[in-house]
Amino acid sequence: MKQLIVDGCSIALDKDGYLVDLHDWSNKVAQALAQEEGIDLTPEHWEILELLRAFHAEFQLSPATRPLVKYTALKLGVEKGNSLHLNRLFNGTPAKLAAKLAGLPKPTNCL
């Protein structure tokens, strides 16, 4: 099992780098995960991560790309709820990478 060290604490990750325990998530954990992916989190990233966490709280799952795009458009408007914007922020894999950074499980239909 992989480990992520944040402020001297060891955080367990699964083989794909997702949190084993969703309760381990924090802003610092998100920043550490993003750093491993070569991403500097901007306010645009945080907006999507918070949205994803709200989606998970409401539906108890991590959305695949199409539902993520639709939910983002519904909550933040079409200028942010589109594939181009989300792909730009999350290196072409918005559902998988955003879920990972938001501390959520891997979307079930993502390879």
N, C-alpha and C positions, 0 to 999 in steps of 0.2 A: 504494500500500500504506500502511496506517495504521501509526503508531508509538506506542508507549507508553514514556514516559521514567520509569525507576525508578533512583534513586540515580545520576543522571547518565548512565545507560546507555540506549541506544535498543533497544527490544524490538519486533520486527516482528510485526504483526497482519494477518490476512487482512481481506477486505472486510466480514466480519461481526463482527470484533473478537476472533477466536480467535487464539491463538498460532500463528505459522507453524512455529516450532521448539519442540516439547514440552519440550526440555531448557532452555529459557529460564525455565521456571516456578520460582517460589520463593514463600515466604510473602509477601514484599513485593510481588511481581508480582500475586499473588492479591488482596492488599489494594488495590492500585492499580486493578485491573480492577473490583473490587467498588465502589470509590469512584465510578468512571465510571457504574456502574449504580445509584448512590444507596443502596448497602447497606453497613452497618457490620457486619463479620464478627464473629459471636459464637462461643462454643464450640460451639453447635449447628450453625452453618454449617461450622466447621472439621471437625467430626465427619463430616459428609456429604462434604465435599471429600476428606478422607483416604480415606473409603470408596470414592468414585468413582475415585480414583487406584489403589486396590488392585484394583478391578473391571477397570480398564483394563490393569493389569499382568498380571492373570490371563487376560483374554479378548481383549486387544488391540483393544478397541472401546469407544466411549462408549454406555452404555445409553440406550434410549428411556425414556419415563416409566414404563410398566408394569414392565419389568424392573428399573428403578431402585427402584421401590416394593417389589417382591418381594425384591430383594437387600438393601435397607435393613431390611426386616422380618426377614429371615433373620439378619442380622448384629447388628442393634441392637434388635430387638423390634418388635412391632406398634404400640406407642405412637409410635414414630418412623418406622416403615415404612408410612406411609399417605399418601395424596394430600393430605389437608388439611394435615398437618405440613410436607410438602415444598413445597407451593404457598405456604404462609405464609412460609417461609424464602426462597424464590426467586421471589417476585413472580408466581406463577401459571405459570411456565415452568420447572419444576425440572430437567428433563433438559437443556435448552439452556443455561440460565444457570449451573447447577451445573457442567456440563462446561466452560463457558468459564472460570469462576473457578478450576476445578481444573487449568486448563492443558491440557485434552484437546480432541480434535477435536469438531466439531459432530456430534451423533448423526445417523446417516445418514438416518433417516426423519423428521427434524424439518425443518419448512419454515423 
